[in-house]
Amino acid sequence: MAKVILARSAGYCFGVERSVKIAREALSAGPCFCLGELIHNRDTVRELAEAGLTVIDSPALVPTGERVVIRAHGVAAAVYDELAARSANVIDATCPLVRRIHRIVSRASADGRRVIVIGDAEHPEVLGICGWCSGAVVFSEPSELEGWLSEHAECAQLPLTVVFQTTQIREKRIQIEKILKKRCTNAEVFDTICGATADRQGEAIALSELCDAMVVIGGAHSANSIHLAQLCREHCGKVAFVADAASLDCSGLADAGVIGITAGASVPPRIIKEVVKKMSDEIIIEETTAEDVAATVAEEAAPVEAEPAVQEEPAAPAEPAAKPDSEKTFDELLEDSIRTINNGDTVSGYVVSITATEVTVDLGTKHSGYIPVTEFTDDGALKVEDVIHVGDLVEACVVRVNDVEGTVMLSKKRLDSVKSWNDV
């Protein structure tokens, strides 16, 4: 019987989930247009098209006064001007992390700095980023940047601003920083790689090192899914990269003892479930966790003790403890992603954007959390950027839930006060 481990981070990220939600809310008021595919998942794009979302390639195709959704990958600044000229009603579903990059490169360009983008030059996200600055240079690999600096020695003395496509591999950033530190005199580097993407990649590496085979679910044109497959192949000899259950050939997995499954940020939970179901129909599998498999390996490798150690009988707990994530089944993990949140709950999540008024937090649920900036700035004594950054993990207390808007107001100060009182 094969053991199957599903990566906890598999599937929709905050930015994709937010974009799909915005598009569906727009469609509830009637058909509208979308500039390019909303996300890189053909199944979701097809479902939205059936609901009335028409994909177009150019702002010129938007009828005057019509509603148009901006895709999750974002668009160039000039596109907004073209849409305004056509009196279009713009519904912006750009990922907040991508919008942050737009602001960074726009400000850098206005300050006379040369912008360098690390990513795929033909990817919609990168094309959009380049459209917010002048003269941006795009490199897909650290070696390309190093070659460019060697050929254009004068550029090493220029003020450079470096950003990364949100789905890039973290190792590339480390290599880029080493090159810039060695060769440049005035370079600033912004870590714009999505925190959720980095977590997903780290988990994929850990799983692929533990498993006999890996199944990576994602679109062939999805950058983050391609990177996941690439990382898995570096650590596992048998990797299947599939778009859905229909494209999965289970015969190649029959002899694998442990199979890992991960999925790109644009893959809906439904497709992940269908892949697992097909595997259970065609292969006898047992859902398990990475911790359980690692524990089994350690137990088999450990020497047998002559006499077992005497242990005290544990006291009975006052009430059953909640299962940790490592012991939850696939269905339970999916259920967590749509769990309800109530006032007074303690929640945690990653910071995905920071504005002048609020810090947005990805809670891993259908709700988007936000914390007022004033909770971090001590009544103006500090700047929010000095205290919290995009990608940071933050814990807070739920103050108010708005199910209509899908938002949750959070308070970090209130939770800190409770913790301090408990300490006392």
N, C-alpha and C positions, 0 to 999 in steps of 0.2 A: 504494500500500500504506500503510495507516494504522499509525502507531507507537503502541504501547500501553505506558504506564508504570504499574506497580503500586506504590502507596505501601508503603514498608517497614513502616510502623506499622499497616497495615490488619488488622483482625480482633481476635480475643480479647485483652483486656487481662489483667493479672495477677489482678485481683479476680474477673472473670467466669470465667476458667479455673479458679481456685481453687474457686469455688462449684460449678461443674459437676462438678469432680473429687470434691468432698465429697458431692454428691448421688449420683453414680454409686457411690461406695464404700458409701453408706448402702443403696442399692438392691441391692447384692451380698448383703446379709443379708436381703433380702425387701422387699415393698412398704412404702411409708410416705407421709406427707402433706407438702404444702408450702403455707405461707401465702402465697398469691399466686403469680404466675409467677416462677420462680427467677431468670430473666434476661429481658430484652426481646428475645427471638428465638423466634418461634413454632415454627420447625423444631426447635430444640433442646428446647423445652418439650414438643412432641409426641413426640419420641424418648424423653424421660424419662418421659412419661405411659405410653407403650407398655411401658416397662421397669418400671412400677409406681408412679410418683410421681403421686399424686392432688392436684391443685390445689384448695385450699379458700380461702374468703374471710374466715373468722372462726375464732378459737380455740375458739369454742363448738362448732364442727363436728368437733373432734378427739376421737375416742373416748377414754375414760379409759385411761391407761397406754400409748397408742400413740406411735410415733415421728413427729416432725414436724420438717421442715427449715425453717430461717429463710432467706428469700430473700436474694439478694446485696444488695438495696437496704436491708436492715435493717428493723426494726419498732420501735414505741414501747416504752418500759420497761414499761408496763402489760400489754402482750401477754405478756411473760415471766411476770408474776404470774398471769395467767389460765391459762397453760399449766401452771405449777407447781400451781395449784389442781386441775387435771385430771390431775395425776401424769403428764404427758406427758414423753417422753424427747426432749429438745430437741437437735437437731443444727444448730449455728449456722454458716451459710454466709455471714454478713454480710461484705461487703468490709472488710478491715482499715482502709482509709481512711475508710469510713463510720463504723466503730466509733470511730475517733479523734474524729470530729465529735461523736458522742454523748457522749464523755467531756468534750469542751470545753464544750458547752452545758450539760451537767449540772452541771459545776463552776461555771460562770458563774451559773447560776440559783441555786445554793446560796449563792453570794457576794452575791446581791441585784442582779445585773446584768441589764439588759434584753437579750434575745437577738434579733438580726436575722438572718434567713436570706435569702440571695440565691439565688433559684431558682424553680422551678415549684411553686406552692402545692399542686397536685393530684398531683404526682409521688410515688410510694411512698417514695422516699428522703427527700424533704422532710417528708412526713407523719411518717415515723419519727423524724427529727431533732427535730421539734416535740414529739414525745412524750417527749423526754428533758429538757424544761425547762418552765417556766411562762410563759405570756404572750408567746410568741415572735411576732414580726411577720415576714411573708414579703413580699418584693418581687421581681418578675421583672426589672425594669429600674432603672438608676440614677436615671432621672427620677422614678420612683415614690417612691424613698427621699427624694429632694430635696423632692418635694411634701409628703410626710409630715412632714418636719422643718420645713417652712414653716408647715404647719397646726398643728403641735404644737411650738411654740417651746420649751416647757419640757423636751421630750425631748432637746434638744441639750445640756442640762446633766446628763443622767442618765448613769450608767455603762453604756455599751453594749458588747456583744460581738457581732461580726459574723463569720459563717461563710458559706461558699458551697457550694451543691450541687456535688458532685465533677465534674459534666460541664459546668459553666458555661464561658463564653468568657473567656479571660484579660483581654481588653480591658475587660470589665465590672469586674473587680477593680480595675484601674487607675483607672477613672472613680469607683468607689465610694470608694476611698481619698482621692481629691482632694476629693470632697464632704464626707467626714467630717473631713478635716484643716481645711477651711475653716469648717465650721459647728459642730463638736462639741468639747467640752472634755475628755471622758473616754471615748474610744472605743478599743477594741482590735480589731484586724482579724487574723483567722487565715486564711492562704492555704490553703484546704482543697480547691482544685481539683486533681484528679488529674494528676500529672506526665505520665503516659502520654497522658491526654486532651489536655493542652496541646501535647505533641509531635505528636500526630495532627492537631490543628487547624493547627499551624504548617506541617506538611508539606502538608496539604490546600490551604492558601492558596498556598504556593509552587508546587504542581502546577497549580492552577487558573489561575495567572498565566501559566504556560508552555504550557498545553494549549488546543486548539481546543474540546474538549468534556470533560466530567467525568462519570463514573459513580460515584455514591455508593450503596453497598449498606448497607441497614439497615432496621430495623422502623419503621413509621410512628408507633409509640408509644415509640420509643427516643430519649431526650433527647439523648444524645451524637451519634446519627446525624442527627437533625434539625439540630443545630448545625453539623455538618459540611456538610450540604447548603446551609445558610444562608450559611456562609462561602464556599463554592465559588461560589454565585450572585453574591456580591459581586465576584468577580474573574474570572468566566468567563460568557460569554453563553449557553452551552448546557450544562445540567446535568440529568442523568437520576437521579432518586432512586428506587431499586428495592429490593424486599425480597429478590428472588432472580432466578435466570436466567429463570424463566418470565414474570416481569413486565417484562423488559427488551425494548424495541423497538429493534432494531439499525438499522432503516431511517433513524432520525434521526441516526445516527452515521456513515453511509456517506461523507459528504463531509468528515469531520474528518481533518485530517492527523495530529494528535497527540491521543490520548485518554488521560486520566488515570483511574485507578481507586483509590478508597479505600473503607474500610468501617468501620462502627461497632464499638465494643468488644465487642458481643454477637454478632458475626457469625462463625460457625465457618469454618475454612479451606476446608471442603468446598464451601460456598456460593460463596465467592470463586472457587474453581477452576471451578465450573460456569458462572459468569458469563463468565470468560475463555474457556472452551471454546465457549460459545455465540457469543461475538464472533468467535472464530477460525473457526467453522463458517459464519457468515453474512457476515463481513467478512474480507477478506484483511488480516491484521494481522502485525506484527512486534513481539515483546516487546523493550523497550529500557529505558533508565534516563533519569532527569531529567538527569544529568550528560552523557550522550551527546547528548541533544537540544540542551542548552545549548551544548555544544562545537560542534555542527554549525552552529547559528545564528551563533555567534561567528566560525566559520571562513568562513561565507558573507559575513559583514559585514566581515571584515578586508580591508585593501588587499593587493594582490598585490605581493610583494617582487621587485625586479629580479633579485637573486641570492640563492639560499638560503644561510643561514649555515652555515659549516663546523662540524660537530659531531664530537666524539670518539666513537669506537666504544665503546659501553658494555661493561664487563666482564661475562662470562657469570656468572650467579648460581650459587652453590654448589649450590642446590637450588631447584626451582620454588617460587615464592611463592604463598601462598594468594590466591584471588581476593578483592578488596575487595567490599563489599556492592553498590557501584554497578555491578559487572560481572556480578552473579549473575542467573540467570534466575529466573522466578517459582517454579518447582519447587524450585530450590536454596534460595531464601529460606524457603519453607515447611518444607523439610527442616531448616533451621537451628533452627526453633522447636521441633523435637522431638529436637534433637541430644543426644548423651550427654555427660556431664561426668565427668571422672576426677580422682582425687586428684592434687594438684600443679598442676592447670590454673590459669591466671590468668583470671579472669572479671570482668565489670563489669555493673552494673545499677543501678536506681533504688531508693532507700529508700522503702518503702511503709508501714511502721509502726515505731514505737519503743515498747518496753515497758520495765519496770524491769529486765529481764534480758537482752533481746536486741534487735537491730536486724534487721528482716526486709527482704530485698532481692529485687526482681523481676529475675530473670536472663534473662527472655525465653524460658525453656524450661519443660519440664513440672515441673522441680524448683523448690522455694522455698528460697532461700538465707537463712541467718541468721548474724549475727556477734555474739558475746557483748558486752554493753555495756561490760564491763571493758576491752576493747581500745581504747575511746575515752576512758575516764575517768581514766586514769593513776593507778590504785589509789586512786580516791576524791578526787583533787585537783580534778577538774573534773566538772561535770554533763554528761550525755550531750547534753542540749538545747543546750549551748553549743558543741558540736563538730560535730554532724550533725543534719540536719533531713529531714523527709519530702519527697521529691522530689529530694534530692541524688543525684548520680551518684557511685558508689563503686566502687573497684577492689579486688579481694581475691584471695587464694590459696585454692584448694579443699583443705580438710583432710580431710573425710570425707563420702562420699556414702551416703545411705540410700535405696535405690530402693524399699524397701517402704513407707516413710512419705512418699517423694517430697520429701525435704529434703536440703539440702547445708550442712554446717558450713563456714564461711568464716573466714579470718584476714587482717585488714588488716595487723596488726603483722608477720606473717611475710613478706608481700609487700614491705612497707616495708624490712624488714631485707635482703631479697635485692637490692632496688634500691640501698640504701645500699652494700652490699658491691660491687655492680657499678660504682658510682660511684668507689669507692676503687680 
